[in-house]
Amino acid sequence: MSNTPKCLTDPVQLTQELIRRPSVTPADEGAMDVVQGWLEDLGFSCTRLKYGEIENLYARRGTASPNLCFAGHTDVVPDGARDDWRCDPFAGEITDGVLTGRGAVDMKGGIAAWIAAVGRLENAPGSLSFLITGDEEGVATNGTVKVVEWLKARGEVIDHCIVGEPTSSATLGDMIKVGRRGSINATITVTGKQGHVAYPQRALNPVPVLVDIMQALNARVLDEGYERFLPSNLEITTFDVGNATTNLIPQKATGRINIRFNPTHSGQSLADWMRGVCDEFAHKAGAQVEFKPTISGEAFLTEGGPFVDVILSAVREVLGTEADPSTTGGTSDARFIRALCPVVEFGLVGQTMHQVNESTPVADLENLTRAYQRLIELYFEKFAA
C-alpha cells in the first residue's frame, strides 16, 4: 500500500466529486481539472489538450515500457426531465447503498475506480497512462480522435489500453468488449421537378425514386456474421418529404440510413456500394441524387491472447465471474484508440446509462476498483520485461 491520501483510494468519493461537475458535452465545468489534480497527486505528468471547446488530458507516470493506458470520458449526456429523478442528478447522493447521478456508470465511476486502483498500487515496473476526453458523448471530433493524432505525431507508445465503459450487462464483470461494430450514416436526397399532381408529365416526382433506392438498399443481405459479431445491419432512420399540400408533387425527398457493420466490410466499401445504387436509380429516373456518407468508425476485433487473458483472469479472481468477450452494443472511443494498440473495454453495469436515475451500487465501485487493481498487477507480471 502506498502513502496516498485515503480520498484517492476511495472510488465512491471520487465518483461523487466528478458527478458534482455537470459536464454535459461540450461543457467541462472543471471536471478535467479535478482529474488532473488527482493524477498529479499520484505522480503523473499531465498534458492538457484543448481542441475547440473540448478539454482533453493525457497523463503518464513512468518512462519504461510497457505503457498500459486507461481511456475514459468526463462528459455526460443531459439529465433530461429533472423532475423525474429521485434526487438532484448532479449531487451524487447515496441512498441504501446506491449512488445516483448523471455519469455514475457512464463513465465517471469507471474513471474513479481506475484512479483509486492506481492509488492503491506501488509503482509499476513500467508506465501507466490516462487518456481522458470531454467529447465522447458528442460528435467526437475534438476528443480522443485528436488526442490519438497528437500521440502518434509525438511518437508516444501505448502498448495496451483499457477503456472504462460500462460493459457489464447484468452483474459486474459478466461482459467485456473485445471489439465493436463499425457505423456509417448516409443521407440520400433526390431532387426532381415540382409540379401539379394533375399534370405529372410536367413534373418529376422524387418520392418513388427515393423509395426504389431505399428498397434496393434494404433488400441486400450484407453478410451472415463474422467471428464474435452478429450480421451487419442496415436501418432506414428517416424518410422526409415535407409536403403539406395535397395537390403538389414535391421538389425533393430525403432519407437517412445507418449501417452497423462487422469486419466483413469497411465503411468505404459500404459507402461505395450505396453510392453505386444511388447512381443507378438516378440514371434510370433522370433525377438528381445526392449521396452524403459519414463514417463514424470502423469495425475492429481485439483477438484473444495474453492481453485479453489478463483481463479475464482479473475478473475471475476478484469477482468470481467468467466474463463474456463480446462485440455487442454501439460505438465507443475504442474505435480511435485501436489505431495505437490493442484495446479492450471493461467497466460497471450499464443498465441505467443515459437513463433517468442513472446509478450504481457503491459495492460495485469498490469491487471494480479491486478488479482493476488486480488487472494492473497481472498485466505487468505478464508484459513487463
Summary of the structure (lengths in Angstrom):
residues: 385
radius of gyration: 23.9
end to end distance: 23.0
largest distance: 84.2
contacts: 1368
relative contact order: 0.19
helix: 32%
strand: 27%
